Amino acid sequence: MLYQVYETQRTLMEPFVDFAQAAAKLYGNPLSPLGQNPFAQRVAAGYSLIYRLGKDYEKPAFDIRTVDVNGTDVTIHERVEINKPFCELRRFKRFTDDPATLTSLKGEPAVLIVAPLSGHYATLLRDTVKTMLKDHKVYITDWKNARTVPLSDGSFHLDDYVNYVQEFIRHIQGIYGNCHVISVCQPTVPVLAAVSLMASRGETTPLSMTMMGGPIDARKSPTAVNNLAMNKSYEWFENNVIYRVPSNFPGAGRRVYPGFLQHTGFVAMNPDRHAKSHYDYFKDLLKGDDASAEAHRKFYDEYNAVLDMDADYYLETIKTVFQEFKLVNGTWDVRNVDGDLERVRPEDIKTTAHFTVEGELDDISGSGQTEAAHSLCYNIPKSLQKHLEVKGAGHYGIFSGRRWRDIVYPQVKAFILENNRAPAQAKRAAAAPKKVAKPASKPAAKPAAKAAAKPAARKTARSKPA
């Protein structure tokens, strides 16, 4: 019932939210009669804050139009390569008509970024993607909001997540011969499982896997997030956070962990910080500090956009990762696409280079949780293993912002380049898999319209793909 009550309340509040938006514009417009009021700016700021607090936040766009590659604006064409019921494999294809730049782009490594399915959309990694595009061919897992997935498409389990990742890796290997994988936060666990299973079957595994801020072993330096998952029973989560999608969505009747509950949890972790941020936004509007106000809007447009997670996937993640620690205990069996159970054995990985990254001040995945992956993958030569702790960085700082761009990314780039043992192009991995993932259940979506390149004095890339 809670989901229905929330949607009813949101629907009832919608006219007031729209009124607040209109009032903010009227009082903020100096050409409007209301804008001549001595208190107009204060009133406009108040209405703007009310609108921001009450509006419904939709999924943001990646909106990456161009990237700078050695002084050349390279145009980015975003398209869906594989459309699965719960996820899209999205590619950011680069175009340029500069011969030297084109030659450089074609020889660069292919990277699969596995985004977290833990409340926010994959666009949370926009800065990660944009930075990586300067030196890599980039793909990302773009997870769908479970409330938009009809019941006829079936349920989604943690095993399905692992199988999706394997299918995406094979797809990229089929184009480029092999690839590199980067997982951020939650997907470090299923990605390690996916690569382990591929190694156990004798398949060609990715050239490298970079794991950033993930709960490989949540027993180490447990955070408030870990403690909640570990101290509450499986039944508590099932009875208190799982609800059915209301009838006004395509996924009506599906059992989910609703996004609005997740968002409440996010805010509850740092309520004072969020309250101060909103008050600062109000003061910025009063001062006419448009740059700071716009920065606030951009951050919360992303932060407040949340998705529902399928209940089976969420509950199995709680049980597998945070309660029974199946990965580190060596007791995790994954059901493959043929319905057979396979034991996850990270020790079977022998040739994939392994890089782990942690933030010193990470309050979501504590110190040592990600680094623990090295002790599981003990058959990878030490020369192919690396760990980085980023001083002064919190959870988000290791994949976005200044520390990501200045400290983490240069080392990730160097690690990928060092381990980019170039295979023959456009050939499938040498070891044929014994069991391959089923083909995408839906045809890939039609490519979005090509992004128009920004006019600039620099060379602008448009024509040839890389």
Secondary structure, DSSP 8 states (H G I E B T S, - for coil): -HHHHHHHHHHHHHHHHHHHHHHHHHHH-TTSGGGGSTTHHHHHHHHHHHHHHHS----------EEEETTEEEEEEEEEEEE-SSEEEEEEEEEE--HHHHHHHHTS-EEEEE---SSB-GGGGHHHHHHHTTTSEEEEEEE--GGGS-GGG----HHHHHHHHHHHHHHHHHHHS--EEEEESTTHHHHHHHHHHHHHTT----SEEEEES--TTTTSS--HHHHHHHHS-HHHHHHHT-EE--TTSTTTT-EEE-HHHHHHHHHHHSHHHHHHHHHHHHHHHHHT-HHHHHHHHHHHHHHT-B--EEHHHHHHHIIIIIIS-HHHHT--EEE-TTS-EEE--GGG--SSEEEEEEETT-SSS-TTTTTTHHHH-TTS-GGGEEEEEETT--TGGGTSSHHIIIIIHHHHHHHHHHT-----TT---SS--SS-----SB--------------SSEE--SEE-
